[in-house]
């Protein structure tokens, strides 16, 4: 069984079922949830399971 990747604070991500770019602001490893906010509007916050989060490619290349 493969476990979903644990996101990191500050990463720009896409989320299943949501259009647009979000930023990870908090990670809850116990419940496998991340708090994300909309890139352009930090007042919009969502709580998302790890398996629905997809890292944006440019973030991966910048981290390497």
Order of alpha helices (4+ residues) and beta strands (2+ residues): beta-beta-beta-beta-beta-alpha
